[in-house]
Amino acid sequence: MDDVDVMNQLQEELGIDPVRVDYKDPKHPVLKIETLEGMMIANVGDYIIKGVNGEFYLCKPDIFKKTYELVK
């Protein structure tokens, strides 16, 4: 999956529109997400959570693994 596919998926499945990517450091682009707490920076590996009212939250991988359980 290339960058364009990922951006399209974020727009279509999560409803993040517009998708904002910051390429200030081209080797480590970040995604800017508007949350209830303001603009947040999502790095590769972070989880984006959509709340029940359509709001977005960012969650670091270590916190996500401690908080949520994988269901198969």
C-alpha positions in Angstrom: 0.0 0.0 0.0 1.5 3.4 -1.0 1.1 6.8 0.7 -1.8 7.7 -1.6 -3.7 4.5 -0.7 -3.2 5.2 3.0 -4.4 8.8 2.7 -7.5 7.6 0.8 -8.2 5.0 3.4 -8.0 7.6 6.2 -10.4 9.8 4.4 -12.9 7.1 3.4 -12.9 4.8 6.5 -12.3 7.2 9.3 -13.7 10.4 7.7 -10.5 12.4 8.3 -10.9 15.2 5.8 -8.7 16.9 4.9 -5.8 14.7 5.6 -2.9 16.9 6.7 0.7 15.5 6.3 3.7 17.4 7.4 6.8 16.6 5.5 9.1 19.1 7.3 11.4 16.1 7.9 11.0 14.1 4.7 12.3 10.9 6.3 9.7 11.1 9.1 6.5 12.6 7.8 3.7 13.1 10.4 0.0 13.2 10.2 -1.8 16.2 11.8 -5.2 15.3 13.3 -7.7 17.7 14.7 -8.9 16.4 18.1 -11.1 17.9 20.9 -7.8 18.9 22.5 -6.6 20.7 19.4 -4.2 19.7 16.6 -2.3 16.5 17.5 0.7 14.9 15.7 0.4 11.2 14.7 3.7 9.4 14.0 4.1 6.0 12.2 2.8 3.4 14.6 0.4 5.6 16.5 -3.3 4.5 16.7 -6.0 6.9 15.5 -9.2 6.2 17.4 -12.6 7.5 16.3 -15.0 8.2 19.2 -18.7 7.5 19.3 -19.5 11.1 18.4 -17.1 11.2 15.4 -14.2 12.8 17.4 -10.7 11.6 16.9 -8.0 10.7 19.5 -4.4 9.7 19.1 -3.0 6.8 21.2 0.6 5.7 21.5 1.2 2.0 20.9 2.2 1.1 24.4 -0.9 2.7 25.9 -3.1 1.1 23.2 -1.8 -2.4 24.1 -2.4 -1.8 27.8 -5.9 -0.4 27.3 -7.4 -2.6 24.6 -7.6 -6.3 24.0 -7.2 -8.0 20.6 -10.4 -9.8 19.5 -10.1 -12.5 16.9 
